[in-house]
Every structure is written in C-alpha cells, then in structure tokens.
Amino acid sequence: MSTTGETFSMRVLHRTLRPAFGFCLFLSQFSSNRGSYFTDNPFLVWTGILFLLAGTALWLAASSHLQKALRSGTFAATGPFRSIRHPVYVSVYLLSFGLGFVFFAWVWFLVMAIFLPLWVIESLSEEKQMEAEFGEAYRAYQQTSKLFIPRVI
C-alpha cells in the first residue's frame, strides 16, 4: 500500500465487504420461485447441511487458534492455519454454500462468484500487512501454507 488512495480503498473494502456480501446474499433469496422456504430437493438440503456443519467447524477452530495467536502477539499458524492462511474466509464460503443449497436460489451462487475476487483482494492486502508486521517469519509461513485450499491455492 504505497499510496494514500490504495490505503483508503482498502479500508473501504475492509469495512464494506462483509455487510455488502451478506446484503446481496439476502436479496438473492428473493430470486427463487420455490414454493416453500427451503428447497424441495432433499439432496440439496442435506448437501447444504453438510456444508453448514463443515463451515461451522472450520470457523470455530480458526477462531480459537486466531484468538490464541492474538493473545500471544503473533500470527496464527496452528490448527486450520497450519495449511490455510485464511480459514475464516473459507468458512464464510462454506457456510454460504450451505445456505445456498438449503434455500436454493441460483442468484445466491452468482453473488458468491462476483464477490470472490473482492475476498481475494482483501486477503492479499492482509498478507501484505502480516509481512510488514512479522517479516521473514510470515514469509516462511507463506511457503508452507496455501491461501484458501490446502495443497491447491
């Protein structure tokens, strides 16, 4: 973040990304023509429940390890952070996929796809901040972990 404009734009992104994502997902619910609150397809409901459980488990584990790291004044590199540098963001997407399947509305998934690049930009911005704060230790950690998906990306 070399210029004031970049700093300002990253602050705006950081403050608006989560509420805008949630609001757009909420609005996408009204694009479905289903006859009930949930989808009528039991396979989609159960798939959604599995994603919700996985997302909740990852979020709880990541939050716990992140709190421990914050208390010790370092960055999180244990638990889910051992292989994924942004497990909280991954858990948000797992939870969103789960809700998308349970309440099936195709626009829901379109919203998720549109917002994905913004989450990546935010993650990369956080990575720069972590490198600035923790230096070589964080760069070494980056070599042993992936951004979102273990052994992939």
Beta strands, then each sheet from edge to edge (+ up, - down):
end
